[in-house]
Amino acid sequence: MNSTPRTVPQTDPGQAPRTLTVGYYAAAEDAAGSARERIHTHATTVGELAREICERHGEPLAGIVAVSSFLVGEETTRDPHASIVGVSVIDVLPPFAGG
């Protein structure tokens, strides 16, 4: 099902960061250097998280993230404003050959 999680306002950066597990698949895994990582973040949207992981891993991942979708909970989205609040695992899904 392709739908977009609801959008919420950004959290106060003064709040403690939360821990997310980010999963990387296919070319994203190669660029990040691992299939999964746990990060501490203040990000509340897909776009904020995307910027953060691109800063962590540099240009090779940034190019892939730019064309990827994200699995947020059970919903796939490309909307940078989609909320990631209340979700503990987010997967980066680059385009796959043939699909």
GROMACS elastic network, one bead per residue, 0.5 to 0.9 nm:
[ bonds ]
;  ai    aj funct       b0    kb
    1    74     6  0.82445   500
    1    75     6  0.65290   500
    1    76     6  0.71127   500
    2    75     6  0.61677   500
    2    76     6  0.52513   500
    2    77     6  0.66291   500
    3    75     6  0.59243   500
    3    76     6  0.62304   500
    3    77     6  0.63231   500
    4     7     6  0.85436   500
    4    72     6  0.88813   500
    4    75     6  0.67642   500
    4    76     6  0.69879   500
    4    77     6  0.54776   500
    4    78     6  0.80476   500
    4    79     6  0.69527   500
    4    82     6  0.62319   500
    4    83     6  0.84942   500
    5    72     6  0.76354   500
    5    73     6  0.89354   500
    5    75     6  0.70489   500
    5    76     6  0.85678   500
    5    77     6  0.76680   500
    5    79     6  0.87456   500
    5    81     6  0.88629   500
    5    82     6  0.52804   500
    5    83     6  0.57373   500
    5    84     6  0.76974   500
    6    81     6  0.84219   500
    6    82     6  0.58649   500
    6    83     6  0.56459   500
    6    84     6  0.87497   500
    7    44     6  0.89317   500
    7    45     6  0.75397   500
    7    81     6  0.59357   500
    7    82     6  0.50113   500
    7    84     6  0.85443   500
    8    11     6  0.86697   500
    8    44     6  0.75482   500
    8    45     6  0.78264   500
    8    81     6  0.81341   500
    8    82     6  0.77869   500
    8    83     6  0.58505   500
    8    84     6  0.87867   500
    8    85     6  0.79799   500
    9    44     6  0.77333   500
    9    45     6  0.86987   500
    9    83     6  0.85570   500
   10    13     6  0.83579   500
   10    42     6  0.86169   500
   10    43     6  0.75579   500
   10    44     6  0.57800   500
   10    45     6  0.76095   500
   11    14     6  0.83951   500
   11    15     6  0.74236   500
   11    42     6  0.69874   500
   11    43     6  0.76180   500
   11    44     6  0.65303   500
   12    15     6  0.56963   500
   12    42     6  0.81625   500
   13    16     6  0.76645   500
   13    17     6  0.81577   500
   13    42     6  0.63354   500
   13    43     6  0.89258   500
   14    17     6  0.87163   500
   14    42     6  0.89540   500
   15    42     6  0.76857   500
   16    41     6  0.84783   500
   16    42     6  0.74378   500
   17    40     6  0.55356   500
   17    43     6  0.83111   500
   18    39     6  0.80742   500
   18    40     6  0.53237   500
   18    41     6  0.54945   500
   18    42     6  0.65416   500
   18    43     6  0.86601   500
   18    88     6  0.88148   500
   19    38     6  0.65181   500
   19    39     6  0.55138   500
   19    41     6  0.63854   500
   19    42     6  0.89580   500
   19    88     6  0.71331   500
   20    37     6  0.82226   500
   20    38     6  0.55563   500
   20    39     6  0.54278   500
   20    40     6  0.64457   500
   20    41     6  0.73188   500
   20    87     6  0.77310   500
   20    89     6  0.57742   500
   20    90     6  0.74038   500
   21    36     6  0.67024   500
   21    37     6  0.56046   500
   21    39     6  0.63954   500
   21    40     6  0.89920   500
   21    88     6  0.61483   500
   21    90     6  0.63816   500
   21    91     6  0.82682   500
   22    35     6  0.83495   500
   22    36     6  0.55494   500
   22    37     6  0.54235   500
   22    38     6  0.62805   500
   22    39     6  0.74812   500
   22    53     6  0.88815   500
   22    88     6  0.85324   500
   22    89     6  0.58532   500
   22    91     6  0.55454   500
   22    92     6  0.73191   500
   23    28     6  0.88723   500
   23    29     6  0.79515   500
   23    34     6  0.84633   500
   23    35     6  0.57217   500
   23    37     6  0.67121   500
   23    38     6  0.89090   500
   23    89     6  0.73464   500
   23    90     6  0.61863   500
   23    92     6  0.60557   500
   23    93     6  0.86128   500
   24    27     6  0.80472   500
   24    28     6  0.51782   500
   24    30     6  0.83049   500
   24    31     6  0.88271   500
   24    32     6  0.73124   500
   24    34     6  0.71476   500
   24    36     6  0.59645   500
   24    37     6  0.84851   500
   24    90     6  0.88716   500
   24    91     6  0.58979   500
   24    92     6  0.50857   500
   24    93     6  0.69266   500
   24    94     6  0.86062   500
   25    28     6  0.53040   500
   25    30     6  0.81002   500
   25    35     6  0.64970   500
   25    36     6  0.88440   500
   25    91     6  0.75851   500
   25    92     6  0.63887   500
   25    93     6  0.58887   500
   25    94     6  0.69953   500
   26    29     6  0.54410   500
   26    30     6  0.67682   500
   26    35     6  0.87127   500
   26    93     6  0.78064   500
   26    94     6  0.70090   500
   26    95     6  0.88354   500
   26    96     6  0.78552   500
   27    30     6  0.50646   500
   27    31     6  0.62139   500
   27    32     6  0.86004   500
   27    61     6  0.83955   500
   27    64     6  0.72173   500
   27    93     6  0.89163   500
   27    94     6  0.68485   500
   27    95     6  0.89247   500
   28    31     6  0.50885   500
   28    32     6  0.60157   500
   28    33     6  0.83161   500
   28    34     6  0.86590   500
   28    35     6  0.82664   500
   28    60     6  0.85409   500
   28    61     6  0.61916   500
   28    64     6  0.62503   500
   28    65     6  0.74631   500
   28    68     6  0.87808   500
   28    92     6  0.69320   500
   28    93     6  0.74635   500
   28    94     6  0.65412   500
   29    32     6  0.51975   500
   29    33     6  0.58179   500
   29    34     6  0.53311   500
   29    35     6  0.50715   500
   29    36     6  0.79401   500
   29    61     6  0.86953   500
   29    92     6  0.87626   500
   30    33     6  0.51748   500
   30    34     6  0.68186   500
   30    35     6  0.80938   500
   30    60     6  0.89226   500
   30    61     6  0.85043   500
   31    34     6  0.80626   500
   31    57     6  0.74051   500
   31    58     6  0.86174   500
   31    59     6  0.86834   500
   31    60     6  0.54658   500
   31    61     6  0.50167   500
   31    62     6  0.87873   500
   31    64     6  0.80823   500
   32    35     6  0.76837   500
   32    36     6  0.87588   500
   32    53     6  0.86517   500
   32    54     6  0.89541   500
   32    56     6  0.86383   500
   32    57     6  0.58377   500
   32    58     6  0.86244   500
   32    60     6  0.80009   500
   32    61     6  0.62020   500
   33    36     6  0.89632   500
   33    57     6  0.84945   500
   34    37     6  0.71263   500
   36    91     6  0.87042   500
   39    53     6  0.89466   500
   41    44     6  0.85605   500
   41    49     6  0.78650   500
   41    52     6  0.82579   500
   42    48     6  0.85422   500
   42    49     6  0.85371   500
   43    46     6  0.77878   500
   43    47     6  0.83315   500
   43    48     6  0.52133   500
   43    49     6  0.53834   500
   43    52     6  0.80569   500
   43    84     6  0.77196   500
   43    85     6  0.83540   500
   44    47     6  0.85124   500
   44    48     6  0.67093   500
   44    49     6  0.73987   500
   44    81     6  0.87626   500
   44    82     6  0.83605   500
   44    83     6  0.57731   500
   44    84     6  0.52569   500
   44    85     6  0.54873   500
   45    48     6  0.53033   500
   45    49     6  0.63387   500
   45    50     6  0.85713   500
   45    79     6  0.88865   500
   45    80     6  0.64795   500
   45    81     6  0.54456   500
   45    82     6  0.53097   500
   45    84     6  0.51634   500
   45    85     6  0.74214   500
   46    49     6  0.51836   500
   46    50     6  0.59872   500
   46    51     6  0.86590   500
   46    70     6  0.75786   500
   46    72     6  0.84209   500
   46    77     6  0.85398   500
   46    78     6  0.80408   500
   46    79     6  0.70257   500
   46    81     6  0.61343   500
   46    82     6  0.55926   500
   46    83     6  0.64355   500
   46    84     6  0.63101   500
   46    90     6  0.89680   500
   47    51     6  0.62101   500
   47    52     6  0.86039   500
   47    79     6  0.76240   500
   47    81     6  0.61437   500
   47    82     6  0.77454   500
   48    51     6  0.52631   500
   48    52     6  0.62999   500
   48    53     6  0.88507   500
   48    80     6  0.75453   500
   48    81     6  0.83835   500
   49    52     6  0.50290   500
   49    53     6  0.62210   500
   49    54     6  0.85063   500
   49    80     6  0.89230   500
   49    84     6  0.85688   500
   50    53     6  0.53601   500
   50    54     6  0.60932   500
   50    55     6  0.85816   500
   50    62     6  0.82549   500
   50    65     6  0.69349   500
   50    66     6  0.86339   500
   50    80     6  0.81745   500
   50    92     6  0.89887   500
   51    54     6  0.51613   500
   51    55     6  0.61684   500
   51    56     6  0.87020   500
   51    62     6  0.82038   500
   52    55     6  0.51497   500
   52    56     6  0.63209   500
   52    57     6  0.88444   500
   53    57     6  0.62025   500
   53    58     6  0.81734   500
   53    61     6  0.80386   500
   53    62     6  0.81972   500
   53    65     6  0.89615   500
   54    57     6  0.52493   500
   54    58     6  0.53255   500
   54    59     6  0.70039   500
   54    60     6  0.84602   500
   54    61     6  0.59139   500
   54    63     6  0.87696   500
   54    65     6  0.76150   500
   55    58     6  0.54347   500
   55    59     6  0.82461   500
   55    61     6  0.89752   500
   55    62     6  0.80728   500
   57    60     6  0.73449   500
   57    61     6  0.60686   500
   57    62     6  0.77699   500
   58    61     6  0.59568   500
   58    62     6  0.62323   500
   59    63     6  0.61819   500
   59    64     6  0.87019   500
   60    63     6  0.57285   500
   60    64     6  0.69107   500
   61    64     6  0.51546   500
   61    65     6  0.60253   500
   61    66     6  0.85695   500
   62    65     6  0.50969   500
   62    66     6  0.61550   500
   63    66     6  0.53660   500
   63    67     6  0.71925   500
   64    67     6  0.56233   500
   64    68     6  0.62167   500
   64    94     6  0.64050   500
   64    95     6  0.87178   500
   65    69     6  0.76971   500
   65    70     6  0.89992   500
   65    92     6  0.72650   500
   65    93     6  0.82552   500
   65    94     6  0.70191   500
   66    69     6  0.86198   500
   66    94     6  0.88740   500
   67    78     6  0.86877   500
   67    93     6  0.89246   500
   67    94     6  0.64837   500
   67    95     6  0.70604   500
   68    78     6  0.71632   500
   68    92     6  0.65175   500
   68    93     6  0.53522   500
   68    95     6  0.61063   500
   69    76     6  0.66086   500
   69    77     6  0.55634   500
   69    79     6  0.83396   500
   69    91     6  0.84276   500
   69    92     6  0.62580   500
   69    93     6  0.51843   500
   69    94     6  0.63644   500
   69    95     6  0.78318   500
   70    75     6  0.81516   500
   70    76     6  0.55450   500
   70    77     6  0.53620   500
   70    78     6  0.62501   500
   70    79     6  0.87326   500
   70    90     6  0.66983   500
   70    91     6  0.55104   500
   70    93     6  0.56887   500
   70    94     6  0.84656   500
   71    74     6  0.64860   500
   71    75     6  0.55991   500
   71    77     6  0.65137   500
   71    89     6  0.83882   500
   71    90     6  0.55969   500
   71    92     6  0.66449   500
   71    93     6  0.71468   500
   72    75     6  0.52993   500
   72    76     6  0.61403   500
   72    77     6  0.73306   500
   72    82     6  0.87727   500
   72    83     6  0.84396   500
   72    84     6  0.66089   500
   72    87     6  0.68778   500
   72    88     6  0.87338   500
   72    89     6  0.70254   500
   72    90     6  0.50724   500
   72    91     6  0.69076   500
   73    76     6  0.81689   500
   73    84     6  0.83802   500
   73    86     6  0.89247   500
   73    87     6  0.59962   500
   73    88     6  0.78594   500
   73    89     6  0.67155   500
   73    90     6  0.67818   500
   73    91     6  0.88070   500
   76    93     6  0.89555   500
   77    80     6  0.82730   500
   77    82     6  0.74307   500
   78    81     6  0.88356   500
   78    82     6  0.81011   500
   79    82     6  0.54019   500
   80    83     6  0.84716   500
   83    86     6  0.85725   500
   83    87     6  0.88382   500
   84    87     6  0.55995   500
   84    88     6  0.82421   500
   84    90     6  0.80786   500
   85    88     6  0.83521   500
   87    90     6  0.73633   500
   93    96     6  0.81703   500
   95    98     6  0.88710   500
   95    99     6  0.72188   500
   96    99     6  0.55735   500
